[in-house]
Amino acid sequence: VAIAKAQGDNSEAIRILQGYLRIFSADEAAYHELADIHLRDCRYTEACYGYEELILHDPQNYRFLLTYAEVLYSTGEKKQLLEGRRYFAQSILLNNTPSKLRALYGLWITCLTLASAPGMRADSE
């Protein structure tokens, strides 16, 4: 994987990681690497899969929830924005450090985006 990434061949790195994960499906680091490669290539829907697996492995990790929420926001679709808003909120609840600004800003901008979305009613979700 490292050699493929160093050569700039992200599709080969993804192929290798997917083959590795078929055998070792409990490897958090591999899912994290896979999601990061997809993010670098701006493939947000594919990156969501990696972060969903990371959240399944460690549901109390607010960083995974926060990054997943940011990826959902980046897709720009209404359904994903609504889901991302929930993950931003959960990330804020789980973060025990005083630095919650990234999650708070994400929640705020997601709510603003949803409020300005056409067809969004005041009484809906």
SULJO-V252887 format. One line per field, one symbol per residue. phi: phi as a letter, one per 20 degrees, with the letter a starting at -180 (. if undefined). A space follows every 10 residues. Layout:
BEGIN
phi = ???
END
This chain:
BEGIN
phi = .fffffenef ffffffffff ffedfdefff ffffffffff emdffffggf fffffffbfe efffffffff fffffnegff ffffgfffff fffefeefed ffffffffff fffffeffne efeej
END
